[in-house]
Amino acid sequence: MIDEMLKDYSELELSDGETVKLEPKLNLKKLMMINRDFNTNDFAKMSVGNEQMDISVMQGAKAVYVAYRQANMNDYMSFDEFIDRWDFDMEEATVIYNLMMFKKAQNEYQKAFEKANKEKKLQK
């Protein structure tokens, strides 16, 4: 999963090639504003048992959409349009969900991303 965490999740490429901005760190104030016209309640539910966490496909899709909406508060696609234009990837959705919901995942991602960027600069 660490290789997947090295990917930059501040952008998402849609199926038509357009790149949209994401904000994969949960902002509760923005979440409440988004919730006015898009029900965000389901995406934050999870069940944990036997040290495993279950995230449904819809929770993953909604997490990515919420990250998209947080980065695009004024000019944005509807959920249906977003889903039509994005080739759903559960691995990507799970990483974004984890980045949004768990501070530990955010910190690990930040450290891995900074280390990878530092190594790239040293190689130049």
C-alpha positions in Angstrom: 0.0 0.0 0.0 2.9 2.3 0.5 3.5 2.5 -3.3 -0.1 3.5 -3.7 0.4 6.2 -1.0 3.2 7.7 -3.0 0.7 8.7 -5.6 -0.4 12.4 -5.5 -4.1 12.3 -4.5 -4.7 16.1 -5.0 -5.9 15.3 -8.6 -8.0 12.7 -10.3 -8.1 11.9 -14.0 -11.6 11.3 -15.3 -12.4 8.8 -18.1 -12.5 11.5 -20.7 -8.9 12.6 -19.8 -10.0 15.7 -17.8 -8.1 16.2 -14.6 -10.0 17.5 -11.6 -8.8 18.7 -8.2 -9.3 16.7 -5.0 -8.9 17.6 -1.3 -8.5 14.3 0.4 -8.1 15.7 3.9 -11.6 15.8 5.5 -12.7 19.3 6.3 -15.8 19.1 8.5 -17.0 22.6 7.7 -16.9 21.9 4.0 -18.5 18.5 4.6 -21.4 20.2 6.3 -21.8 22.7 3.4 -21.6 19.8 0.9 -24.2 17.9 2.9 -26.8 20.7 2.1 -27.2 19.3 -1.4 -25.5 15.9 -1.3 -26.1 13.4 1.5 -22.6 12.7 2.9 -23.9 10.7 5.9 -23.4 7.2 4.3 -19.8 7.7 3.3 -18.6 8.1 6.9 -20.2 4.8 8.1 -17.9 1.8 8.6 -18.0 -1.5 10.3 -14.9 -2.8 12.1 -14.5 -6.3 13.3 -11.8 -8.9 13.7 -9.2 -6.1 13.0 -10.6 -5.5 9.5 -12.6 -2.6 8.2 -15.3 -2.9 5.6 -15.9 -0.1 3.1 -18.6 -0.4 0.6 -18.3 0.5 -3.1 -20.7 3.4 -2.5 -18.8 4.6 0.5 -15.6 4.7 -1.6 -17.3 6.5 -4.5 -18.8 9.0 -2.1 -15.5 9.6 -0.4 -13.8 10.4 -3.7 -16.7 12.7 -4.6 -16.5 14.5 -1.3 -12.8 15.0 -1.8 -13.6 16.4 -5.2 -16.3 18.7 -3.8 -14.0 19.9 -1.0 -11.6 21.1 -3.7 -14.3 22.5 -5.9 -16.8 24.2 -3.6 -18.3 26.6 -6.1 -18.1 25.0 -9.6 -18.7 21.2 -9.5 -20.3 18.3 -11.2 -23.3 16.5 -9.7 -22.5 13.1 -8.1 -24.2 11.3 -11.0 -22.1 13.2 -13.6 -18.9 12.6 -11.6 -19.6 8.9 -11.4 -20.4 8.8 -15.1 -17.0 10.4 -15.9 -14.8 8.5 -13.4 -13.6 5.0 -14.0 -14.2 3.7 -10.5 -11.1 2.2 -8.8 -11.7 0.6 -5.4 -8.0 0.7 -4.5 -7.9 4.4 -5.2 -11.2 5.0 -3.4 -10.0 3.1 -0.4 -6.8 5.1 -0.1 -8.7 8.4 -0.5 -11.2 7.2 2.1 -8.4 6.3 4.5 -6.7 9.7 3.9 -10.0 11.5 4.7 -11.0 9.5 7.8 -7.8 8.6 9.6 -5.1 11.0 10.7 -2.6 8.2 10.9 -3.1 7.5 7.2 -2.7 11.2 6.4 0.6 11.4 8.4 2.0 8.2 6.7 1.0 9.5 3.3 2.6 12.9 4.0 5.9 11.3 5.2 6.0 8.8 2.2 5.2 11.6 -0.3 7.9 13.9 1.1 10.5 11.1 1.2 9.7 10.2 -2.5 10.0 13.8 -3.6 13.2 14.3 -1.7 14.7 11.2 -3.3 13.6 12.4 -6.8 15.4 15.8 -6.1 18.6 14.0 -5.1 18.5 11.9 -8.3 18.5 15.1 -10.4 
